């Protein structure tokens, strides 16, 4: 549901002059259906043969079966000159960058506080979304 999170954060990215687009190994039909159901308004680009995914070096080589050809979870931050400025990728799907995490890394002053503090007699616990 990373795309849904990005959609929810789209205005925050737009305020910094950043547009969004996503590349998926899914077909155009699947992406169109997904975008309509989830109300995703930024471009979803189909790469069913994973050619773009391979060119950018983010192919998840351990994905098999129906997920073969899938990219590693992550984001590229591309400047107005078309050059990659930052790359945020994880090795697998257990740990993912959220839209808020990417905004916080690029623009720390814009990060939304998503944590919570729990106080107990002998413990202060602070939880943060990763």
N, C-alpha and C positions, 0 to 999 in steps of 0.2 A: 504493500500500500504506500510505498514511497512516492508514487506519482500523486496520490491523493494528498499527502503531506505537502508536496511541492505546490500543488494547486492552492491549498489553503494558505501557503506562504507567498504566493505569487506577487501580491501587492507589495510585500516587504522587499522582494527582489527588484521589482519594477521601480520602486522608490530610489533604488541605488543605480538605476540605469541598466539593470541586468534582465535580459530576456531568458526564457526557459525553453528547452526542447529536450526530448528524450529519444533514445535509440533502443529498440527492442528486437529480439530475434523473432518476435511474433509477426504474423501476416498483417497486411493493411486492414483486412476485414476484422480480425480480432482486436486490433488497436482502435479501430473506429467504434466498434461495439463497446469496448471498455471506456473510451472517452465519453461516449454518450451516457452510459450508465453512471459513471462516476463524476460527470460534469467537468472533465478535464478540458481546459480551453487552450493550452499551449500545444505546439506541434509534437506529435508522436510519430517518429520515423521508423518504418518497417525495414528490418534487415534480416529477412528470413534465411539467408545463407550465411549470416554472421560475417560478412566481408568487412564491413566497417568496424565491427567489434574486434576482429582479428587485426586490422590495420592499426588500431589504437592500442593494441596489446593488452586488452582487458577481457579476453576470452576465459571463461571458467573451464579450464581443461579437465576438472574432475566431474563436471556435470555429464550425466549419462541419460539414456532413455529419452523421455519427453523433454527434459531440460538441456539436452545436448545442444550446444551452440549459444547457450546463455552467457551473458556478460557477468563479470564480477560486479557486486553492488558498489556503486559509487557515482562520483560527479567529476566533470571537468569544468573549470572556470576559464572561459575563453575571452580574451580581450577584444576590443573593437578592431584590432588589427588582424584578428583571426588566429592569434597565437595562444597556445595553452599557457595560462598564468599559474594555475594551481590544479592539482589532481588529488582527489579524495576518494580512495578506494580501499575496500576491505578484502581479505582473503576468502571469506565465505559469508553465508547469509545469517550466521548466528549473531554477528555484530554488524550494525549498519550505521552510517551517518544519517542523521535526520536532517530535514530542511533547516531546522533551528541550529543544529551543530555547524552546518556549512556556513550559514549567515554569521554565526559567532566566530568562526575561524577567519572569515573574510572581513567582517565588520563587528568586532567585539562589542562595540557600544550599542549595537542593535539587537543583541541576543535577548530573547525573551527568557525570563526567569521561569524555568520549568521544574525546579527542585522543590523539595519540601523538607522542613526540619521537624524532627520529632524529639521532644525533650522528655527525659525520664529522670528519676532520682540520681542515677549514676552514669547517665549516658546522654549525649547529644548526637543524634544521627541525622545526617544530611543526605538526602537522596537526590540524584540528578538523572535525567534521561540521557542515555548515550546514543 
